[in-house]
């Protein structure tokens, strides 16, 4: 069983998950064999539905001397098969799902601006996160909750997948590294044949610090952020008013 998941931050302040779940057959390494013919699509949907309904997680109490809470999936659950063709009669096609996942993987989250802008509802959720953070046990699992108010308290990554779902990030990094080395070698020594594996790359990284190097840099960044906020506010106001109203304001 393989999966890929993205988290969508909805305007109402709810984290909504979209997942593709795939059943593979018995594998040779680095291949994606078809599942057994004896397993029907409906059986996979039924298994996923049963897992969603039965899954329970006991969360540690966030407050000192508090009670543990049971977490489960909500009622808004929809599992549908994906077919490898244009969707007909309400069915989902593979292309439609790929576009769907890409949409939420790149969706803007301006309402979650860490500076506190956005809709009142979102600001109240952030305020609640900070209020909860002030009462947590410093040695408990929620000690860093205050760092995640900008993500409405959600500490997970917006995108996760199982290792065998598709190509790994490590493989992508390796291919990118090999391509860059070949390009550099072709530019530096166009008449010599060399493979990236024959090149020794020496590099080291060290933590240099965080924040601004000087008060001047901090002031410039603050001023730029203020100008950007003002520009966004002006654009939002223009969208809410007519040209005549803007001319008389």
Phi and psi restraints in degrees (value plus and minus 20) as a CYANA .aco file:
   2 UNK   PHI    -141.4  -101.4
   2 UNK   PSI     136.7   176.7
   3 UNK   PHI    -170.1  -130.1
   3 UNK   PSI     138.4   178.4
   4 UNK   PHI    -157.8  -117.8
   4 UNK   PSI     116.1   156.1
   5 UNK   PHI    -156.5  -116.5
   5 UNK   PSI     121.0   161.0
   6 UNK   PHI    -146.7  -106.7
   6 UNK   PSI     128.5   168.5
   7 UNK   PHI    -125.7   -85.7
   7 UNK   PSI     106.0   146.0
   8 UNK   PHI    -124.4   -84.4
   8 UNK   PSI     105.5   145.5
   9 UNK   PHI    -110.0   -70.0
   9 UNK   PSI      82.8   122.8
  10 UNK   PHI     -96.4   -56.4
  10 UNK   PSI     138.9   178.9
  11 UNK   PHI     -82.1   -42.1
  11 UNK   PSI     -46.0    -6.0
  12 UNK   PHI     -99.3   -59.3
  12 UNK   PSI     -21.2    18.8
  13 UNK   PHI      72.2   112.2
  13 UNK   PSI      -5.2    34.8
  14 UNK   PHI    -125.0   -85.0
  14 UNK   PSI     117.9   157.9
  15 UNK   PHI    -106.5   -66.5
  15 UNK   PSI      96.5   136.5
  16 UNK   PHI    -130.7   -90.7
  16 UNK   PSI     109.8   149.8
  17 UNK   PHI    -122.1   -82.1
  17 UNK   PSI     116.7   156.7
  18 UNK   PHI    -139.7   -99.7
  18 UNK   PSI     107.2   147.2
  19 UNK   PHI    -155.1  -115.1
  19 UNK   PSI     121.9   161.9
  20 UNK   PHI    -127.4   -87.4
  20 UNK   PSI     103.5   143.5
  21 UNK   PHI    -137.8   -97.8
  21 UNK   PSI     107.2   147.2
  22 UNK   PHI    -145.3  -105.3
  22 UNK   PSI     116.0   156.0
  23 UNK   PHI    -120.1   -80.1
  23 UNK   PSI     101.1   141.1
  24 UNK   PHI    -121.9   -81.9
  24 UNK   PSI     143.5   183.5
  25 UNK   PHI    -107.0   -67.0
  25 UNK   PSI    -194.4  -154.4
  26 UNK   PHI     -88.0   -48.0
  26 UNK   PSI     111.9   151.9
  27 UNK   PHI    -126.1   -86.1
  27 UNK   PSI     122.7   162.7
  28 UNK   PHI     -99.6   -59.6
  28 UNK   PSI     139.0   179.0
  29 UNK   PHI     -85.3   -45.3
  29 UNK   PSI     124.0   164.0
  30 UNK   PHI      43.4    83.4
  30 UNK   PSI      13.8    53.8
  31 UNK   PHI    -160.5  -120.5
  31 UNK   PSI     148.2   188.2
  32 UNK   PHI    -148.0  -108.0
  32 UNK   PSI      55.4    95.4
  33 UNK   PHI     -88.5   -48.5
  33 UNK   PSI     134.6   174.6
  34 UNK   PHI     -87.8   -47.8
  34 UNK   PSI     132.4   172.4
  35 UNK   PHI     -89.3   -49.3
  35 UNK   PSI     145.2   185.2
  36 UNK   PHI     -77.4   -37.4
  36 UNK   PSI     120.3   160.3
  37 UNK   PHI     -83.5   -43.5
  37 UNK   PSI     -41.7    -1.7
  38 UNK   PHI     -95.2   -55.2
  38 UNK   PSI     -32.3     7.7
  39 UNK   PHI    -117.5   -77.5
  39 UNK   PSI      93.3   133.3
  40 UNK   PHI    -105.6   -65.6
  40 UNK   PSI     138.7   178.7
  41 UNK   PHI     -78.5   -38.5
  41 UNK   PSI     -60.4   -20.4
  42 UNK   PHI     -81.1   -41.1
  42 UNK   PSI     -53.0   -13.0
  43 UNK   PHI     -86.8   -46.8
  43 UNK   PSI     -59.7   -19.7
  44 UNK   PHI     -85.6   -45.6
  44 UNK   PSI     -63.3   -23.3
  45 UNK   PHI     -80.9   -40.9
  45 UNK   PSI     -62.4   -22.4
  46 UNK   PHI     -84.3   -44.3
  46 UNK   PSI     -59.9   -19.9
  47 UNK   PHI     -85.5   -45.5
  47 UNK   PSI     -62.0   -22.0
  48 UNK   PHI     -84.5   -44.5
  48 UNK   PSI     -63.8   -23.8
  49 UNK   PHI     -80.9   -40.9
  49 UNK   PSI     -63.8   -23.8
  50 UNK   PHI     -83.6   -43.6
  50 UNK   PSI     -59.7   -19.7
  51 UNK   PHI     -84.3   -44.3
  51 UNK   PSI     -60.9   -20.9
  52 UNK   PHI     -83.4   -43.4
  52 UNK   PSI     -62.3   -22.3
  53 UNK   PHI     -91.4   -51.4
  53 UNK   PSI     -49.0    -9.0
  54 UNK   PHI    -115.0   -75.0
  54 UNK   PSI     -37.6     2.4
  55 UNK   PHI     -88.1   -48.1
  55 UNK   PSI     109.4   149.4
  56 UNK   PHI    -156.0  -116.0
  56 UNK   PSI     121.0   161.0
  57 UNK   PHI    -150.1  -110.1
  57 UNK   PSI     109.6   149.6
  58 UNK   PHI    -111.2   -71.2
  58 UNK   PSI      94.3   134.3
  59 UNK   PHI    -113.1   -73.1
  59 UNK   PSI     116.5   156.5
  60 UNK   PHI     -81.9   -41.9
  60 UNK   PSI     128.9   168.9
  61 UNK   PHI     -83.4   -43.4
  61 UNK   PSI     120.4   160.4
  62 UNK   PHI    -103.8   -63.8
  62 UNK   PSI     -45.2    -5.2
  63 UNK   PHI    -119.6   -79.6
  63 UNK   PSI     141.4   181.4
  64 UNK   PHI     -86.2   -46.2
  64 UNK   PSI     114.5   154.5
  65 UNK   PHI      38.0    78.0
  65 UNK   PSI       8.1    48.1
  66 UNK   PHI    -110.7   -70.7
  66 UNK   PSI    -196.9  -156.9
  67 UNK   PHI    -120.6   -80.6
  67 UNK   PSI     125.0   165.0
  68 UNK   PHI     -90.0   -50.0
  68 UNK   PSI     134.9   174.9
  69 UNK   PHI    -145.1  -105.1
  69 UNK   PSI     123.8   163.8
  70 UNK   PHI    -113.1   -73.1
  70 UNK   PSI     104.8   144.8
  71 UNK   PHI    -127.8   -87.8
  71 UNK   PSI     122.1   162.1
  72 UNK   PHI    -170.6  -130.6
  72 UNK   PSI     148.3   188.3
  73 UNK   PHI     -91.1   -51.1
  73 UNK   PSI     128.4   168.4
  74 UNK   PHI    -101.7   -61.7
  74 UNK   PSI    -193.9  -153.9
  75 UNK   PHI     -97.8   -57.8
  75 UNK   PSI     -40.2    -0.2
  76 UNK   PHI    -100.9   -60.9
  76 UNK   PSI      61.9   101.9
  77 UNK   PHI    -151.8  -111.8
  77 UNK   PSI     114.3   154.3
  78 UNK   PHI    -163.0  -123.0
  78 UNK   PSI      97.9   137.9
  79 UNK   PHI    -137.0   -97.0
  79 UNK   PSI     101.4   141.4
  80 UNK   PHI    -154.3  -114.3
  80 UNK   PSI     122.6   162.6
  81 UNK   PHI     -87.2   -47.2
  81 UNK   PSI     130.4   170.4
  82 UNK   PHI    -128.2   -88.2
  82 UNK   PSI     106.9   146.9
  83 UNK   PHI    -129.9   -89.9
  83 UNK   PSI     128.6   168.6
  84 UNK   PHI    -109.4   -69.4
  84 UNK   PSI      43.9    83.9
  85 UNK   PHI    -188.9  -148.9
  85 UNK   PSI     156.1   196.1
  86 UNK   PHI     -82.9   -42.9
  86 UNK   PSI     115.7   155.7
  87 UNK   PHI     -85.3   -45.3
  87 UNK   PSI     111.2   151.2
  88 UNK   PHI    -147.3  -107.3
  88 UNK   PSI     126.8   166.8
  89 UNK   PHI      34.3    74.3
  89 UNK   PSI      19.0    59.0
  90 UNK   PHI      64.7   104.7
  90 UNK   PSI     -21.5    18.5
  91 UNK   PHI     -94.7   -54.7
  91 UNK   PSI     135.4   175.4
  92 UNK   PHI    -113.7   -73.7
  92 UNK   PSI     116.0   156.0
  93 UNK   PHI    -117.5   -77.5
  93 UNK   PSI     141.2   181.2
  94 UNK   PHI     -83.8   -43.8
  94 UNK   PSI     -58.6   -18.6
  95 UNK   PHI     -86.7   -46.7
  95 UNK   PSI     -60.5   -20.5
  96 UNK   PHI     -83.1   -43.1
  96 UNK   PSI     -60.3   -20.3
  97 UNK   PHI     -88.4   -48.4
  97 UNK   PSI     -60.3   -20.3
  98 UNK   PHI     -80.1   -40.1
  98 UNK   PSI     -63.3   -23.3
  99 UNK   PHI     -86.6   -46.6
  99 UNK   PSI     -56.7   -16.7
 100 UNK   PHI     -83.4   -43.4
 100 UNK   PSI     -67.8   -27.8
 101 UNK   PHI     -85.8   -45.8
 101 UNK   PSI     -62.0   -22.0
 102 UNK   PHI     -81.3   -41.3
 102 UNK   PSI     -56.5   -16.5
 103 UNK   PHI     -79.2   -39.2
 103 UNK   PSI     -67.8   -27.8
 104 UNK   PHI    -100.1   -60.1
 104 UNK   PSI     -41.0    -1.0
 105 UNK   PHI     -92.6   -52.6
 105 UNK   PSI     -42.0    -2.0
 106 UNK   PHI    -138.0   -98.0
 106 UNK   PSI     -12.0    28.0
 107 UNK   PHI     -86.3   -46.3
 107 UNK   PSI     116.4   156.4
 108 UNK   PHI     -88.8   -48.8
 108 UNK   PSI     125.8   165.8
 109 UNK   PHI    -144.5  -104.5
 109 UNK   PSI      31.0    71.0
 110 UNK   PHI     -83.2   -43.2
 110 UNK   PSI     -48.0    -8.0
 111 UNK   PHI     -86.7   -46.7
 111 UNK   PSI     -35.5     4.5
 112 UNK   PHI    -119.9   -79.9
 112 UNK   PSI       1.0    41.0
 113 UNK   PHI     -73.2   -33.2
 113 UNK   PSI     104.4   144.4
 114 UNK   PHI     -86.6   -46.6
 114 UNK   PSI     -33.6     6.4
 115 UNK   PHI    -100.5   -60.5
 115 UNK   PSI     -22.1    17.9
 116 UNK   PHI      75.2   115.2
 116 UNK   PSI     -14.9    25.1
 117 UNK   PHI     -99.4   -59.4
 117 UNK   PSI    -199.2  -159.2
 118 UNK   PHI      85.2   125.2
 118 UNK   PSI    -184.5  -144.5
 119 UNK   PHI     -93.6   -53.6
 119 UNK   PSI     133.2   173.2
 120 UNK   PHI     -78.8   -38.8
 120 UNK   PSI     -59.0   -19.0
 121 UNK   PHI     -80.6   -40.6
 121 UNK   PSI     -63.0   -23.0
 122 UNK   PHI     -86.2   -46.2
 122 UNK   PSI     -60.2   -20.2
 123 UNK   PHI     -83.1   -43.1
 123 UNK   PSI     -56.6   -16.6
 124 UNK   PHI     -87.3   -47.3
 124 UNK   PSI     -57.7   -17.7
 125 UNK   PHI     -83.7   -43.7
 125 UNK   PSI     -64.1   -24.1
 126 UNK   PHI     -81.6   -41.6
 126 UNK   PSI     -60.8   -20.8
 127 UNK   PHI     -83.3   -43.3
 127 UNK   PSI     -58.6   -18.6
 128 UNK   PHI     -85.2   -45.2
 128 UNK   PSI     -60.7   -20.7
 129 UNK   PHI     -78.5   -38.5
 129 UNK   PSI     -65.2   -25.2
 130 UNK   PHI     -87.6   -47.6
 130 UNK   PSI     -56.0   -16.0
 131 UNK   PHI     -84.6   -44.6
 131 UNK   PSI     -62.0   -22.0
 132 UNK   PHI     -84.9   -44.9
 132 UNK   PSI     -58.3   -18.3
 133 UNK   PHI     -82.7   -42.7
 133 UNK   PSI     -52.6   -12.6
 134 UNK   PHI     -89.9   -49.9
 134 UNK   PSI     -39.0     1.0
 135 UNK   PHI    -126.5   -86.5
 135 UNK   PSI     -12.5    27.5
 136 UNK   PHI    -100.7   -60.7
 136 UNK   PSI     140.6   180.6
 137 UNK   PHI     -94.1   -54.1
 137 UNK   PSI     104.8   144.8
 138 UNK   PHI     -82.0   -42.0
 138 UNK   PSI     -42.0    -2.0
 139 UNK   PHI    -121.4   -81.4
 139 UNK   PSI     -15.8    24.2
 140 UNK   PHI    -111.7   -71.7
 140 UNK   PSI    -198.8  -158.8
 141 UNK   PHI     -91.7   -51.7
 141 UNK   PSI     -31.9     8.1
 142 UNK   PHI    -125.8   -85.8
 142 UNK   PSI      -1.3    38.7
 143 UNK   PHI     -81.0   -41.0
 143 UNK   PSI     -48.5    -8.5
 144 UNK   PHI    -119.9   -79.9
 144 UNK   PSI      -3.5    36.5
 145 UNK   PHI     -77.9   -37.9
 145 UNK   PSI     -54.1   -14.1
 146 UNK   PHI     -82.8   -42.8
 146 UNK   PSI     -40.4    -0.4
 147 UNK   PHI     -96.2   -56.2
 147 UNK   PSI     -32.4     7.6
 148 UNK   PHI    -135.7   -95.7
 148 UNK   PSI       1.6    41.6
 149 UNK   PHI     -85.0   -45.0
 149 UNK   PSI     -52.1   -12.1
 150 UNK   PHI     -85.6   -45.6
 150 UNK   PSI     -38.5     1.5
 151 UNK   PHI    -130.8   -90.8
 151 UNK   PSI       3.5    43.5
 152 UNK   PHI      39.7    79.7
 152 UNK   PSI      10.3    50.3
 153 UNK   PHI      65.6   105.6
 153 UNK   PSI     -24.7    15.3
 154 UNK   PHI    -103.3   -63.3
 154 UNK   PSI      99.5   139.5
 155 UNK   PHI    -119.5   -79.5
 155 UNK   PSI     -21.2    18.8
 156 UNK   PHI     -99.1   -59.1
 156 UNK   PSI     146.3   186.3
 157 UNK   PHI    -100.8   -60.8
 157 UNK   PSI     126.2   166.2
 158 UNK   PHI     -88.5   -48.5
 158 UNK   PSI     -40.8    -0.8
 159 UNK   PHI    -157.6  -117.6
 159 UNK   PSI     106.6   146.6
 160 UNK   PHI    -160.6  -120.6
 160 UNK   PSI     137.9   177.9
 161 UNK   PHI    -175.4  -135.4
 161 UNK   PSI     137.9   177.9
 162 UNK   PHI     -93.6   -53.6
 162 UNK   PSI     135.5   175.5
 163 UNK   PHI     -82.1   -42.1
 163 UNK   PSI     -55.0   -15.0
 164 UNK   PHI    -114.0   -74.0
 164 UNK   PSI     -11.9    28.1
 165 UNK   PHI     -85.6   -45.6
 165 UNK   PSI     -63.9   -23.9
 166 UNK   PHI    -178.4  -138.4
 166 UNK   PSI    -182.0  -142.0
 167 UNK   PHI     -80.0   -40.0
 167 UNK   PSI     121.3   161.3
 168 UNK   PHI    -103.9   -63.9
 168 UNK   PSI     138.8   178.8
 169 UNK   PHI     -83.3   -43.3
 169 UNK   PSI     -53.7   -13.7
 170 UNK   PHI     -82.4   -42.4
 170 UNK   PSI     -60.2   -20.2
 171 UNK   PHI     -85.1   -45.1
 171 UNK   PSI     -60.1   -20.1
 172 UNK   PHI     -83.9   -43.9
 172 UNK   PSI     -62.3   -22.3
 173 UNK   PHI     -83.6   -43.6
 173 UNK   PSI     -60.2   -20.2
 174 UNK   PHI     -83.6   -43.6
 174 UNK   PSI     -62.0   -22.0
 175 UNK   PHI     -85.8   -45.8
 175 UNK   PSI     -59.2   -19.2
 176 UNK   PHI     -85.4   -45.4
 176 UNK   PSI     -61.5   -21.5
 177 UNK   PHI     -83.3   -43.3
 177 UNK   PSI     -64.1   -24.1
 178 UNK   PHI     -83.6   -43.6
 178 UNK   PSI     -60.3   -20.3
 179 UNK   PHI     -84.3   -44.3
 179 UNK   PSI     -62.9   -22.9
 180 UNK   PHI     -85.7   -45.7
 180 UNK   PSI     -59.7   -19.7
 181 UNK   PHI     -84.7   -44.7
 181 UNK   PSI     -61.6   -21.6
 182 UNK   PHI     -83.0   -43.0
 182 UNK   PSI     -60.6   -20.6
 183 UNK   PHI     -84.8   -44.8
 183 UNK   PSI     -62.0   -22.0
 184 UNK   PHI     -86.1   -46.1
 184 UNK   PSI     -61.0   -21.0
 185 UNK   PHI     -85.4   -45.4
 185 UNK   PSI     -60.6   -20.6
 186 UNK   PHI     -84.6   -44.6
 186 UNK   PSI     -52.5   -12.5
 187 UNK   PHI     -98.6   -58.6
 187 UNK   PSI     -60.4   -20.4
 188 UNK   PHI     -99.2   -59.2
 188 UNK   PSI     -59.0   -19.0
 189 UNK   PHI    -155.1  -115.1
 189 UNK   PSI      54.9    94.9
 190 UNK   PHI     -84.6   -44.6
 190 UNK   PSI     -40.8    -0.8
 191 UNK   PHI    -118.1   -78.1
 191 UNK   PSI     -16.8    23.2
 192 UNK   PHI    -136.5   -96.5
 192 UNK   PSI     118.5   158.5
 193 UNK   PHI    -113.8   -73.8
 193 UNK   PSI     104.6   144.6
 194 UNK   PHI    -168.9  -128.9
 194 UNK   PSI     124.2   164.2
 195 UNK   PHI    -121.3   -81.3
 195 UNK   PSI     128.9   168.9
 196 UNK   PHI     -75.6   -35.6
 196 UNK   PSI     -52.5   -12.5
 197 UNK   PHI     -87.0   -47.0
 197 UNK   PSI     -37.6     2.4
 198 UNK   PHI    -108.1   -68.1
 198 UNK   PSI     -24.5    15.5
 199 UNK   PHI    -122.0   -82.0
 199 UNK   PSI     109.6   149.6
 200 UNK   PHI    -111.1   -71.1
 200 UNK   PSI      99.2   139.2
 201 UNK   PHI    -125.2   -85.2
 201 UNK   PSI     101.3   141.3
 202 UNK   PHI    -129.8   -89.8
 202 UNK   PSI     104.2   144.2
 203 UNK   PHI    -175.0  -135.0
 203 UNK   PSI     131.5   171.5
 204 UNK   PHI    -167.5  -127.5
 204 UNK   PSI     129.3   169.3
 205 UNK   PHI    -144.5  -104.5
 205 UNK   PSI     124.9   164.9
 206 UNK   PHI    -158.5  -118.5
 206 UNK   PSI     125.5   165.5
 207 UNK   PHI     -90.9   -50.9
 207 UNK   PSI     101.9   141.9
 208 UNK   PHI    -119.7   -79.7
 208 UNK   PSI     -36.5     3.5
 209 UNK   PHI     109.1   149.1
 209 UNK   PSI    -198.3  -158.3
 210 UNK   PHI    -158.9  -118.9
 210 UNK   PSI     140.4   180.4
 211 UNK   PHI      73.3   113.3
 211 UNK   PSI    -186.8  -146.8
 212 UNK   PHI    -112.4   -72.4
 212 UNK   PSI     128.4   168.4
 213 UNK   PHI     -93.6   -53.6
 213 UNK   PSI     -46.2    -6.2
 214 UNK   PHI    -168.6  -128.6
 214 UNK   PSI     144.3   184.3
 215 UNK   PHI     -84.4   -44.4
 215 UNK   PSI     -51.1   -11.1
 216 UNK   PHI     -84.4   -44.4
 216 UNK   PSI     -63.6   -23.6
 217 UNK   PHI     -81.6   -41.6
 217 UNK   PSI     -60.3   -20.3
 218 UNK   PHI     -84.3   -44.3
 218 UNK   PSI     -62.1   -22.1
 219 UNK   PHI     -84.1   -44.1
 219 UNK   PSI     -61.8   -21.8
 220 UNK   PHI     -83.5   -43.5
 220 UNK   PSI     -62.3   -22.3
 221 UNK   PHI     -85.2   -45.2
 221 UNK   PSI     -60.6   -20.6
 222 UNK   PHI     -83.8   -43.8
 222 UNK   PSI     -62.1   -22.1
 223 UNK   PHI     -84.5   -44.5
 223 UNK   PSI     -61.5   -21.5
 224 UNK   PHI     -84.4   -44.4
 224 UNK   PSI     -60.3   -20.3
 225 UNK   PHI     -85.0   -45.0
 225 UNK   PSI     -59.9   -19.9
 226 UNK   PHI     -83.6   -43.6
 226 UNK   PSI     -61.7   -21.7
 227 UNK   PHI     -84.6   -44.6
 227 UNK   PSI     -58.8   -18.8
 228 UNK   PHI     -85.9   -45.9
 228 UNK   PSI     -60.8   -20.8
 229 UNK   PHI     -83.1   -43.1
 229 UNK   PSI     -63.3   -23.3
 230 UNK   PHI     -81.9   -41.9
 230 UNK   PSI     -60.4   -20.4
 231 UNK   PHI     -83.9   -43.9
 231 UNK   PSI     -63.6   -23.6
 232 UNK   PHI     -84.0   -44.0
 232 UNK   PSI     -60.2   -20.2
 233 UNK   PHI     -84.1   -44.1
 233 UNK   PSI     -60.2   -20.2
 234 UNK   PHI     -83.4   -43.4
 234 UNK   PSI     -62.2   -22.2
 235 UNK   PHI     -83.7   -43.7
 235 UNK   PSI     -62.0   -22.0
 236 UNK   PHI     -84.2   -44.2
 236 UNK   PSI     -60.7   -20.7
 237 UNK   PHI     -85.7   -45.7
 237 UNK   PSI     -58.2   -18.2
 238 UNK   PHI     -84.4   -44.4
 238 UNK   PSI     -55.6   -15.6
 239 UNK   PHI     -90.0   -50.0
 239 UNK   PSI     -46.3    -6.3
 240 UNK   PHI    -108.1   -68.1
 240 UNK   PSI     -30.7     9.3
 241 UNK   PHI    -140.2  -100.2
 241 UNK   PSI     137.7   177.7
 242 UNK   PHI    -105.6   -65.6
 242 UNK   PSI     143.9   183.9
 243 UNK   PHI     -77.6   -37.6
 243 UNK   PSI     -56.8   -16.8
 244 UNK   PHI     -85.9   -45.9
 244 UNK   PSI     -61.0   -21.0
 245 UNK   PHI     -85.6   -45.6
 245 UNK   PSI     -58.1   -18.1
 246 UNK   PHI     -87.2   -47.2
 246 UNK   PSI     -52.0   -12.0
 247 UNK   PHI     -93.2   -53.2
 247 UNK   PSI     -43.5    -3.5
 248 UNK   PHI    -122.0   -82.0
 248 UNK   PSI     -23.6    16.4
